[in-house]
Amino acid sequence: MNNIIRQIVLDTETTGMNIHPPYYIGHKIIEIGIVEIINRQITGKFFHTYLNPMQSISFDAYNIHGISNEFLLDKPVFCNIITNFINYIKGSQLIIHNAQFDIDFLNYEISLINNDLPKIQDICSIIDTLKIARELFPGKRNSLNSLCSRFNVDKQQRTTHGALLDAKLLANVFLAMTSSQNTFKLDDFQHINLNQQKYIKNKMIKHQKLLIIKPSTEENKLHIKQINMIKNKCGFCLWN
């Protein structure tokens, strides 16, 4: 029986952030969005909540996500959702874009409730898609918007930031971005979604001009010896 790999893609929105770390000081989380992936398939299950931060949202943050204090007045506070939240993420691989930002905010919120509660990194393994993107595309813009464009993930609905919408977009980006890490038969290529097909084709075209590594003198001697052995045994050698 195959092991079930459960991954959850998470994003948050906040009342604001400091210019320098720690970004969370003086700010709170106002939205959490999570999308579930099992064995590299988006299941359609999710965790989503808005939160009343009990403090004002900064003007800059409001311009990014469009969430107002008035909208959040009747929403739960973080301590009311902490148990359901931890139960939902516990034991899963947590996929986040620029993970340290969200992890620090979440751990800060948890510490305000009870310092004895586990930290996020103690109950989940964490995958940072920003680090993956920087390794794949060094020197290029690797924001979520840029990655959506690069992998042809439809982001038309993203007129403002939103935790659940961004988690859905990141889930598709993550699957496309990591598709080359999974081996597949050529017969299975037609079953890969169109975005991944286009990405793989582009990678194949890009790598047509491969780096040529020339053999050492010793390797060349061994090669010639092998060729002569085949020729003597078979009477001919195609690689002669």
Summary of the structure (lengths in Angstrom):
residues: 240
radius of gyration: 24.4
end to end distance: 47.6
largest distance: 86.8
contacts: 635
relative contact order: 0.13
helix: 47%
strand: 15%
